[in-house]
Amino acid sequence: MNAPHPPTTPPLTEAPEPVIPHQATRKQRVFAWMIHWLARLLTATMRFRWENDSSGLRQEGRPLILCVWHNRLPLSLIMYQQWTEKARAPFRLAALVSASRDGALMTCVLQRFGVEPARGSSSRRGREALLELALWAERGYDIAFAPDGPRGPKYEMKPGIVVLAQMTGRAIVPASYHLSRKLTIKSWDRLQIPLPFSTCVFRYSHPIPVPRELREEGREKIRAQVEAELQRLTQD
């Protein structure tokens, strides 16, 4: 009689390797420096105004999550800077940035403007990026988030920002702006680049609170509400 075979064990599976964000090359760092100064020169020629009182953005002195479409990123820092000046609040901003090579360039640009990056997206390193943003929120930083990035579709909001708001207890502020003169890039988001001497009108909606105890159905309801507000504020 043959001896019974020992039970077989399933092969061990290796843990997935962590996704390491791309680091900026020397050329990208030089390019980021050029973008920084060109942006300063360009915005010096522009006129900015608010459609509503920006000082009302701060809710009970608590940090907020600023939600803007991906194609409105170029002037979102100017929006935030003007808001903090009028609200007499410190400039403390962390932003979600893709872990890709393009994200490495954006990271360099943001750091030159004093913004802390958290590298990740819905497709790569998303969980780690949300945890990093939550840590920045605990330190009293406001958070900037483009909910239709990094690949779109344009003007369709992903649920990550609602999860972040639920984790941190921060309210979401939908914000947008309209340019009188602009150049529209043929990218997936139709990125809008302001032209010299144009006028920019900033718009925002009242903060939308996100309860911590929300389930999936409640998160989807908040996601749809924020998306609708962003679309209402956006005029192409």
C-alpha positions, -999 to +999 in steps of 0.1 A: +000+000+000+015+033-010+021+059+017-002+089+016+013+119+000+019+149+024-007+177+019+004+202-006+005+239+005-002+267-019+029+285-031+037+316-012+029+348-030+052+378-028+038+410-014+034+436-041+063+460-043+054+495-031+050+521-059+077+547-056+068+581-071+090+593-100+115+619-089+122+650-109+151+651-133+175+680-135+157+692-167+124+691-149+138+711-120+150+738-144+117+737-162+098+741-129+119+772-121+110+787-155+073+779-150+073+795-115+087+828-128+067+828-160+035+823-139+045+852-116+051+875-146+018+864-163-004+869-132+012+904-126-006+915-158-040+900-149-070+913-130-086+891-103-120+894-086-143+873-065-179+866-074-186+861-037-168+871-005-138+849-001-135+855+036-165+833+041-147+802+030-132+794+064-157+774+085-152+778+122-115+784+117-110+748+105-089+737+075-109+728+044-105+707+013-105+729-018-120+710-048-112+722-083-114+706-117-081+695-132-082+721-160-085+749-135-052+740-116-031+768-132-047+796-111-059+776-082-028+787-061-036+823-068-072+817-057-059+801-025-034+828-018-060+856-022-084+836+000-059+832+028-049+869+026-086+881+028-095+856+055-063+865+074-054+828+075-019+813+071-008+799+037-007+762+046-016+740+016-010+703+007-020+689-027-026+656-043+000+651-071+003+621-095+032+597-089+040+598-126+068+615-144+045+645-151+037+646-114+074+649-106+075+682-126+043+694-109+057+686-075+087+709-082+064+737-093+042+734-063+071+733-039+083+766-053+050+781-044+052+767-009+028+737-014+034+703+002+028+675-023+013+640-015+021+617-044-005+594-057-038+590-077-068+568-082-047+544-103-013+544-085-004+548-048-039+562-040-042+548-005-008+561+006-015+595-008-048+598+010-031+589+043-004+615+036-030+641+030-048+631+062-016+637+081-012+672+066-048+679+075-040+669+111-012+694+111-037+722+102-031+723+064-058+729+039-060+703+011-062+709-027-078+681-047-086+678-084-113+651-083-113+643-121-076+637-123-052+624-133-068+610-165-104+620-164-130+619-178-132+656-177-157+671-152-165+636-138-157+634-101-141+603-085-150+594-049-115+598-034-121+634-021-152+622-002-133+594+015-106+620+025-132+643+039-147+615+058-113+605+072-103+640+083-136+655+092-129+684+069-156+701+047-153+702+009-153+736-008-161+733-046-143+762-064-137+773-100-130+804-120-137+819-154-111+835-177-120+863-201-091+853-224-074+819-225-056+793-245-071+758-243-047+729-246-058+698-265-053+675-235-079+652-220-090+679-196-088+708-221-063+726-197-070+764-197-039+787-198-046+824-190-035+849-216-018+882-205-040+910-194-070+887-190-096+889-162-101+860-138-133+856-118-131+833-088-162+814-077-169+790-049-197+772-032-204+770+006-185+743+024-201+709+022-197+688+054-190+651+052-201+630+083-176+604+094-202+577+098-212+577+061-217+544+042-213+538+005-248+552-004-241+584+016-207+588+001-222+586-034-248+612-025-221+637-013-200+629-044-229+637-067-236+669-047-200+682-050-199+673-087-231+692-093-218+722-075-185+722-094-204+719-127-226+748-117-196+770-109-178+761-141-183+782-172-162+773-203 
